[in-house]
């Protein structure tokens, strides 16, 4: 599980190796993913990188997980519907059985 801890005023991950495989699956650098989870860029006249506290980092982790899950679910529904349309168009009504 991806958990955060605060050492002095710096938030860090308890286990850095936890992000290696998810970063590989997303096709990004593990260090970039790590940085995005524990910091935020505040835009104004100048771009300032702000370190998050453990609670904010956990919310960021949860938001990323939710976004990935939603995109995966949408993709699976789209592929399933496409397969169903292809199946219906190739089969006659006698052979079509949908539960």
WOLIN-V233757 format. One record per residue. N is the residue number from 1. RES is the residue in one small letter. PHI is phi as a letter, one per 30 degrees, with the letter a starting at -180 (NA if undefined). PSI is psi in radians with two decimals (999 if undefined). D_LAST is the distance of its C-alpha to the last C-alpha in Angstrom with 2 decimals. Layout:
n->(N N)
res->(RES RES)
phi->(PHI PHI)
psi->(PSI PSI)
d_last->(D_LAST D_LAST)
//
This chain:
n->(1 2 3 4 5 6 7 8 9 10 11 12 13 14 15 16 17 18 19 20 21 22 23 24 25 26 27 28 29 30 31 32 33 34 35 36 37 38 39 40 41 42 43 44 45 46 47 48 49 50 51 52 53 54 55 56 57 58 59 60 61 62 63 64 65 66 67 68 69 70 71 72 73 74 75 76 77 78 79 80 81 82 83 84 85 86 87 88 89 90 91 92 93 94 95 96 97 98 99)
res->(x x x x x x x x x x x x x x x x x x x x x x x x x x x x x x x x x x x x x x x x x x x x x x x x x x x x x x x x x x x x x x x x x x x x x x x x x x x x x x x x x x x x x x x x x x x x x x x x x x x)
phi->(NA d b c b c c h c b c b d d b d d d d d d e d d d d i b d d d d d e d d d c b b c c c a d b d b c c d d d e d d d d d d e d d d d d d d d d d d d e d d d d d d d d d d d d d d d c c d d d c d b b d)
psi->(2.53 1.87 2.73 2.66 2.68 2.13 2.01 -2.10 0.44 2.27 2.36 2.87 2.58 -0.70 1.98 -0.50 -0.28 -0.51 -0.14 -0.85 -0.79 -0.66 -0.69 -0.78 -0.60 -0.22 0.53 2.96 2.39 -0.63 -0.67 -0.75 -0.76 -0.77 -0.74 -0.51 -0.49 0.04 2.91 2.55 2.09 2.10 2.40 -2.34 -0.63 2.62 2.14 2.26 2.11 2.29 2.36 2.75 2.98 -0.63 -0.76 -0.66 -0.66 -0.70 -0.68 -0.77 -0.79 -0.66 -0.70 -0.76 -0.74 -0.73 -0.74 -0.73 -0.77 -0.74 -0.70 -0.75 -0.80 -0.71 -0.79 -0.69 -0.76 -0.77 -0.69 -0.76 -0.68 -0.75 -0.65 -0.72 -0.74 -0.72 -0.78 -0.68 -0.40 -0.33 2.65 2.91 -0.45 -0.64 -0.12 2.14 2.07 2.29 999)
d_last->(37.53 39.32 42.11 45.23 48.78 51.85 55.07 57.96 56.56 54.14 50.43 49.14 46.20 46.67 45.29 45.52 43.66 40.40 40.12 40.76 37.24 35.51 38.29 37.70 33.96 34.89 37.67 40.45 43.54 43.26 46.50 45.18 42.09 44.41 46.74 44.07 42.75 46.22 47.93 47.62 49.69 51.39 52.33 55.46 58.76 58.11 54.96 55.22 52.98 52.44 51.37 48.74 49.11 46.65 44.68 44.37 43.41 40.61 39.33 39.51 37.55 34.84 34.70 34.36 31.54 29.70 30.25 29.06 25.87 25.17 25.85 23.70 20.72 21.34 21.64 18.38 16.50 18.56 17.96 14.16 14.31 16.91 15.01 12.10 14.96 16.68 13.85 13.46 17.24 17.87 15.59 16.32 14.16 14.48 12.96 10.06 6.59 3.78 0.00)
//
